[in-house]
Amino acid sequence: MSRIRKQPQRMCVGCREMKNKRELVR
């Protein structure tokens, strides 16, 4: 939970899923 990033929770969730997928593929 970082207030520095001004992004909606929806984007956060999507970013998290994408990051997880990228990590798995890596």
Secondary structure, DSSP 4 states (H G I P E B T S, - for coil): --SSS---HHHHHHHHHHHHHHHHH-
